[in-house]
């Protein structure tokens, strides 16, 4: 299981609060299976970023868009 974490920023570099983040398998429109921790606790996809624009999820090692 791999942890992914980042912050959604607008074109001016400001955090985007409560942004909707959809994670797909690379090169497809297929939604990836996401987890909230490394013990396979399911997480909804799309993910909603926090008030500071940050979000995180766990997923199998792979490439995602």
Secondary structure, DSSP 8 states (H G I E B T S, - for coil): -EEEEEE-B-TTS-B-TT-EE--BBTTSS-B--EESSTT--EE-SSEE--TTSEEEEEE-SS-B-
